[in-house]
Amino acid sequence: MSKRYDAVVVGAGPNGLAAAITLQREGLSVLLLEAKATVGGGMRTQELTLPGFRHDVCSAIHPMGAASPFLRSLPLEQHGLKYVQPTVLAAHPFDSGDDAAALLRSLDETAKGFGADEGAYKKLFAPLVRHWPQIERDVLGPLVSLPRHPFAMAGFGWKALQSGKQIAARFKTKEARGLWAGIVAHSMIPLSAQTSAAIALVLSTAGHIGGWPIPIGGSQSIANALAFYFESLGGEIQLNSPVSSLSDLPDARTVLLDVTPRQLLAICGDELSSFYRWQLKDYKYGMGVFKIDWALDSPIPFRSEACRKAGTVHLGNTFEEVAHSESQVWKGQHPDKPFVLVAQQSLFDESRAPAGKHTGWAYCHVPNGSTRDMTEAIEAQVERFAPGFRDTILAKHTFNTEEMQHYNPNYIGGDINGGVVNLAQLFNRPVLRFSPYRTSAKGVYLCSASTPPGGGVHGMSGFYAARTALKDVFGIEVHL
Ligand SMILES: Cc1cc2nc3c(=O)[nH]c(=O)nc-3n(C[C@H](O)[C@H](O)[C@H](O)COP(=O)(O)OP(=O)(O)OC[C@H]3O[C@@H](n4cnc5c(N)ncnc54)[C@H](O)[C@@H]3O)c2cc1C
């Protein structure tokens, strides 16, 4: 590695790839180093169970990809990326009867499904959907300057700072409350915590605008398209290249790290100021996940028709039950009836399984670092809403939080968001600082989900980190 580069990016997750592309697009020479044998980080697809069954190891459903101004700015279709939209974006079944609440692309149709809560749902989401094009860049970015549209942004911020529970008080029906609870639970903090509404507002609004799309061929297709585009611009990728110290790197004017604070400390702690090191040590990681993938003989036999047509199914029954199980996990317990997120990619993308067969993807939240096997609890939850499910299982593969972290060192203790998304760390991740992307070491930047806007496949953290480095080190201004 004796060659000199303008920039070296460490880690080829969505944010590392986004940073590398942003730098390379400006004509710099960029090297992207990835520890593992393939690019993608949280966007990989593998035959985890049986030959011909292609499972998304991590990310599966991509509302944030569709919502990302950065990803939308790239010609990824020319590099093989195609999405399919599920008929129902997300469904939420209940114990009582065969009904389920449904999140649809259409705001009006979704609201209509809530009966007495039609008006309340529209009142909550219609302004967000209307103003989204004006506020998306501010919502999905750092909080460093005055928003471009302060009034529209204040409308979002006022709702986003609330807890999921406070927003749920606007709804009376179990359908609206249940669906809302499942989407709030993506925040991986208690539903009663301030800002737990933020992620759900973004995911639901994004759904009404761009859907909750599924990449044909798996989330690896997003990773591959990003990597092909980067290489088409002249970028260089080296796989199987774990970086344990800045001294491992070839000479470069700037370094961007797609890692979380704990790894940042390990890789370049000596180069950081003692104050910044102290701040990083205080960074909090959140709940972990227990992940399961199934090879299935047939689709999951959900009782509810909406669930049988849904890309995503949230299993947790009522708002109260979801809130209870998430608060148990937050307190370090393993719920008997965990809230379970299920994805059914093969219903919409036949490349995922041999003809007539299917894949199932699911996870539940567990305490950070948990090694408890949650297979039985997850399968019992699926069986509860889809009797006969167990008979469809041909094979399965599981990941506890330790295995998840071994698979991807960014998932500390199984935390898939690169750090807890609470009030302290929603806007100021990893630390309170004018630019969250600049570290205290000159020329070294953090570009992972541990910076705003946080977890998810959107590449916005990578874009903003690269934009900061371009300005600081090369005097180049870029805008989206
Ligand atoms: C089970 C699960 C389900 C998920 N579902 C969704 C979903 O449906 N939709 C969605 O949008 N998001 C989902 N996510 C979250 C999403 O995958 C992450 O938020 C996203 O991948 C974070 O991107 P990143 O680039 O910051 O980090 P990562 O994607 O984690 O990438 C980091 C990369 O850096 C590499 N790396 C780390 N350390 C080093 C080192 N020292 N040297 C070299 N390379 C290194 C890693 O190997 C990895 O490739 C899910 C995650 C998991 C685990």
PDBQT file of the ligand as one rigid body, heavy atoms in Angstrom, charges set to zero:
ROOT
HETATM    1  C1  LIG A 501     -30.792  -7.466  11.250  1.00  0.00    +0.000 C 
HETATM    2  C2  LIG A 501     -30.747  -6.068  10.671  1.00  0.00    +0.000 A 
HETATM    3  C3  LIG A 501     -31.831  -5.590   9.985  1.00  0.00    +0.000 A 
HETATM    4  C4  LIG A 501     -31.808  -4.319   9.420  1.00  0.00    +0.000 A 
HETATM    5  N1  LIG A 501     -32.861  -3.918   8.665  1.00  0.00    +0.000 NA
HETATM    6  C5  LIG A 501     -32.798  -2.742   7.996  1.00  0.00    +0.000 A 
HETATM    7  C6  LIG A 501     -33.774  -2.434   7.014  1.00  0.00    +0.000 A 
HETATM    8  O1  LIG A 501     -34.668  -3.241   6.716  1.00  0.00    +0.000 OA
HETATM    9  N2  LIG A 501     -33.681  -1.234   6.389  1.00  0.00    +0.000 N 
HETATM   10  C7  LIG A 501     -32.667  -0.347   6.648  1.00  0.00    +0.000 A 
HETATM   11  O2  LIG A 501     -32.630   0.735   6.054  1.00  0.00    +0.000 OA
HETATM   12  N3  LIG A 501     -31.708  -0.650   7.563  1.00  0.00    +0.000 NA
HETATM   13  C8  LIG A 501     -31.737  -1.822   8.215  1.00  0.00    +0.000 A 
HETATM   14  N4  LIG A 501     -30.740  -2.173   9.084  1.00  0.00    +0.000 N 
HETATM   15  C9  LIG A 501     -29.750  -1.165   9.488  1.00  0.00    +0.000 C 
HETATM   16  C10 LIG A 501     -28.681  -0.905   8.444  1.00  0.00    +0.000 C 
HETATM   17  O3  LIG A 501     -28.184  -2.123   7.956  1.00  0.00    +0.000 OA
HETATM   18  C11 LIG A 501     -27.551  -0.085   9.082  1.00  0.00    +0.000 C 
HETATM   19  O4  LIG A 501     -28.081   1.036   9.749  1.00  0.00    +0.000 OA
HETATM   20  C12 LIG A 501     -26.584   0.401   8.026  1.00  0.00    +0.000 C 
HETATM   21  O5  LIG A 501     -26.017  -0.693   7.342  1.00  0.00    +0.000 OA
HETATM   22  C13 LIG A 501     -25.474   1.235   8.648  1.00  0.00    +0.000 C 
HETATM   23  O6  LIG A 501     -24.601   1.614   7.638  1.00  0.00    +0.000 OA
HETATM   24  P1  LIG A 501     -23.082   1.998   7.923  1.00  0.00    +0.000 P 
HETATM   25  O7  LIG A 501     -22.444   2.226   6.597  1.00  0.00    +0.000 OA
HETATM   26  O8  LIG A 501     -23.026   3.079   8.922  1.00  0.00    +0.000 OA
HETATM   27  O9  LIG A 501     -22.441   0.722   8.628  1.00  0.00    +0.000 OA
HETATM   28  P2  LIG A 501     -22.400  -0.802   8.191  1.00  0.00    +0.000 P 
HETATM   29  O10 LIG A 501     -23.426  -1.108   7.186  1.00  0.00    +0.000 OA
HETATM   30  O11 LIG A 501     -22.403  -1.562   9.444  1.00  0.00    +0.000 OA
HETATM   31  O12 LIG A 501     -21.001  -0.963   7.469  1.00  0.00    +0.000 OA
HETATM   32  C14 LIG A 501     -19.769  -0.873   8.132  1.00  0.00    +0.000 C 
HETATM   33  C15 LIG A 501     -18.739  -1.596   7.274  1.00  0.00    +0.000 C 
HETATM   34  O13 LIG A 501     -17.455  -1.274   7.781  1.00  0.00    +0.000 OA
HETATM   35  C16 LIG A 501     -16.678  -2.461   7.852  1.00  0.00    +0.000 C 
HETATM   36  N5  LIG A 501     -15.675  -2.259   8.898  1.00  0.00    +0.000 N 
HETATM   37  C17 LIG A 501     -15.928  -2.026  10.210  1.00  0.00    +0.000 A 
HETATM   38  N6  LIG A 501     -14.771  -1.906  10.884  1.00  0.00    +0.000 NA
HETATM   39  C18 LIG A 501     -13.781  -2.029   9.971  1.00  0.00    +0.000 A 
HETATM   40  C19 LIG A 501     -12.374  -1.985  10.050  1.00  0.00    +0.000 A 
HETATM   41  N7  LIG A 501     -11.732  -1.769  11.208  1.00  0.00    +0.000 N 
HETATM   42  N8  LIG A 501     -11.636  -2.167   8.920  1.00  0.00    +0.000 NA
HETATM   43  C20 LIG A 501     -12.258  -2.357   7.721  1.00  0.00    +0.000 A 
HETATM   44  N9  LIG A 501     -13.599  -2.415   7.592  1.00  0.00    +0.000 NA
HETATM   45  C21 LIG A 501     -14.354  -2.251   8.702  1.00  0.00    +0.000 A 
HETATM   46  C22 LIG A 501     -17.683  -3.536   8.186  1.00  0.00    +0.000 C 
HETATM   47  O14 LIG A 501     -17.206  -4.819   7.833  1.00  0.00    +0.000 OA
HETATM   48  C23 LIG A 501     -18.870  -3.099   7.334  1.00  0.00    +0.000 C 
HETATM   49  O15 LIG A 501     -18.795  -3.628   6.035  1.00  0.00    +0.000 OA
HETATM   50  C24 LIG A 501     -30.690  -3.469   9.613  1.00  0.00    +0.000 A 
HETATM   51  C25 LIG A 501     -29.589  -3.967  10.296  1.00  0.00    +0.000 A 
HETATM   52  C26 LIG A 501     -29.599  -5.261  10.801  1.00  0.00    +0.000 A 
HETATM   53  C27 LIG A 501     -28.382  -5.811  11.475  1.00  0.00    +0.000 C 
ENDROOT
TORSDOF 0
